[in-house]
Amino acid sequence: MRKKVLVAMSGGVDSSVAALILIEQGYQPAGVTMCLGVKEAEGEKPRCCGPDAIEDARRVCERLGIPHYAIDYANDLEEKVIQPFIAEYARGRTPNPCVKCNRYLKFGTLLDKARALGFDYLATGHYAGIEKTETGYLLKRPKDKRKDQTYFLYHMDPERLAAILFPLAPYLKEQVREMALKAHLPVAAKPESQDICFVTQKNYQAFVAGRLPEIRPGLILDKKGTPLGEHRGVVFYTVGQRGGLGISHKVPLYVVSIDAAENRIVVGEKKDLQAKGLIADDLNILVRDWPQTVYAKIRYRKKETPCSVSFEEDRLRVTFVDAQEAVTPGQSVVFYDGEVVLGGGIIQEVFSATC
């Protein structure tokens, strides 16, 4: 009997080619699209997972000769992803919704549904890898380091890795696109989506502002507590931001910290963004034994940096070898040992290098 695989298909090139590869590898795949109930903003369409994307996924499955299903995930998205996303910005923090979507939706309830429907595996078009070892399974970086998505996947349950397939692990993005063209997939020339799927407005600030009952202006202060101006509301700012402050100064100023409880924003010079360490919680540990020096990624687009880590009950303390810029509460910090993802957590506190 061929192993049955449920493939999460967004209507894009990557997930479509993932299904194609699985067919070529002898699996018996079926496609599934998560209907997220994303409403169109006036004059705009959803960037992914809307009606057009669902139709694209169906057309790909028809081309590949495999079944296609659509499952309503609107309530799950609202409860597990959107509401926490709004709440974090209201607290003056910068959340990472893709981490929660992967944790609770794709590799949470969708994997549960795949198993309940009799599938052996759940597969996606993520650029990541899974390796079986004598002691279990490892989450690993893919061949295409430019597309590496392990930063968003660190919170997967290690016990579930055995039931997950990442067919794109050994391929470069250019190879994936070429495979789609060669197979005449109807989405072969479709551009990539770079935006948060549920934000259909021009930016996340407009989305958040539309969901909050009240946004209050407040003071912008320098590090000594001197008022420099007024902000429009803490939800419109993030640590490291330079533009949009509406104040003039002899040197460029950046958002250094946000205090939502006091409704104030503290700004400073570029050097004030440097951090020597952080505290993280909401941990997910994928590998039990860590080396003395590991590599931390504090944002998706940031290069990993060497650091030491000490565990303190349900939190961990990170000390960077070299100070890092714009370490932001609410973002994830993910740890690596070479190609292996060790685990990660949510940044709660930041230790300034200028203190």
RAUR-V709615 format. One line per field, one symbol per residue. psi: psi as a letter, one per 20 degrees, with the letter a starting at -180 (. if undefined). burial: 1 if it has 16 or more other C-alpha atoms within 10 Angstrom, else 0. Layout:
# RAUR-V709615
psi: ???
burial: ???
This chain:
# RAUR-V709615
psi: pqppppoopijrgghghgggghghijrnqqqppooikpqprpjrqqhrjahghghggghghghikqqpqppojghgggghggghgghghhjkrornhhghggghfgjehghghgghjjqhqpqrkqnrqpppahibqqprqrgnhhjpjhhijhjqphiihhjppnhjgjqqhhhgghhgghjlpijhjprqpirphioiahrhghgghiiphpopraqpqriijppiapriphijqqpipgrjhkqqrhqpqqphqpnhhilqppqarhhiippiarpqalqoohpgpqrhprpppiqgjqqqqqrqpppndjrqppoqgpqqplpophrqppqqncipohaaappgqpoqij.
burial: 0001111111111111111111100011111111111100000011111100111111111001010111001000110111011111111111111011111111110110011000111111111111000000111111110001111111110100111111111001100110111000111100000000111110010011100000100111110000010111111111110100100000001111110100111111110111111111101111100000011111110001111110000011111100111111111111111001111111111111100
